[in-house]
């Protein structure tokens, strides 16, 4: 897949840190502070031109989450193939301390994928499975183990 990248600011292009990395690191194009328990939209200084039927997902960096409680609020954020504006990352701070973001800091990662051809078909009934209508978090909970443990 070839993705065109336009620099809107003097920032590095997203890159993989290792040959096995799925994500391309995104850097901040501005300095800002994310207040404790707050969030902020941080510009990357980049715009993308994705091929048709492609998307880029903005995902958190595990190191920021584990060390500082910083994540991507709408994770994964989706960049559609027809969007040409600046890629911005909505970071949230789950910690008790303000977090300073500096221009050039790696703040998130981009993961690219092609979209599946999907046709939604309205029906009156669905096939049966062993899970059935079991709700979110239903799998893996044995009988008698209580609720809310999944």
N, C-alpha and C positions, 0 to 999 in steps of 0.2 A: 504494500500500500504506500502510495506517495502522498504526503501531506505538505501543502504549502504553508509556510509560516512567515508572517509579516511582523517585523519588530516595530512597535510603537514607541519604544523607549530603549535605552542602551542597557539591555539585559541579555544574559546568555540564553541560547536556544535550549529547550528541554533536551535532556539526555538521559540515557540509561547509565547507571553507575557500574553495572557488571553485565557481562554477556548473557546471563540468565535472568536479568531483571525484566519483569513484565511492564513496569511503569517507567515513564520518562519524567524525571524530576522537574517541577515548575518552581521558579524563583519569584520572590516578591520584587516588584518594580518600585516600591515605595516603603517608607518607614511609617509604622503605625503602632499603636498599643492596643491590645485586646484586653479589656478590663476583666478582672476575675468574674466568672459566671456570665460574661458578655460575649458578644460576637462582632465581627467586622468584615466588610467586603474588601479584599486586598487585590489590587491590580497586579497583573503579571507583565504588562507591557507587550503582550503578544496577541495576535489575531490569527486564526487558522482558516484554511480552505481545505475542507475534507472532501474526499471523493463522495459521489452520490452513494447512498445506502451504507454510509459509514457513520460512526459516532466516536466521540472521545469522552471518556468518563474521567471526572476529576475525583480523585480519591485521597484519603488522608495518608500521611506518612506515619508509619508505626513508631518511629523514634520520637516524633513530636508528641504522639498520644501517650506513649509509655513514660516518657521523661517529664513532660510538662502539662499533660491533660489537654492538648490542643488537637482538635479534629476538624473535619469538614462538615458543616451543619447540614447540608442537603446531600449527604454522601449516598451514592455517588452522584455528583452533579453531571448533567448530560450536556454535551456540546453537540448540537445538531449540524448536519452537513450544510445547511443553508444559512447558518449564523456566521456573520463576518465581523462582529464586534470584539472588543477586548475580552480575553479570558480573565475572569475574576474568580476569586476563591473566597467563599464565605467560611471563615474560620471561627470556631467557637472555643471558648476557654472554660473548661470544666474545673479548673483549679481555684484555689483560694488566693492566688497571686496574679497581678497583672502580668501580661506577657508582651514583651517588646519584639516586634517584627522589624527587621532591618532589610533595606534594599539588598538584594542578592541572596537572602536566606532561602533555602529550599523549604517550601511551605506545603506542597502537595505533589501528587503525581498524576500523570495522564496515562490512561490505558485505552488503546484503540481497538475497535472491533467492527466487523461488518454486521449489518442488520439482517435478520432472517426474513424471508418472504412469509408473511402471516396473513391469513384470511380468517376473520372472525365469522362464525356461523351460529346464528341464534337457533337454539333447540328447546324442546319442552322437557327433556330429561337427559341425564348423563349416565354413563356406565358406572357400575358399582365397583368399589375397591375395598380392601380389608380395612383401610383407614376410614373410608366413608366421609361424612361431613365433619370429622374431628378438626377442631380449630387450630389457630396459631399456637405453636408450642405443644401440640398434642402428642407428637411422636416421642417415643422413648420414656413415657410415663407408665409405669406398671400399675396394676390394680392395687389399691390400698396404700399407695405411696403418697397420697395427698395431692393437693392442687398447687399450681404455681411453681413447680420445681423444674419445668422444662425450659 
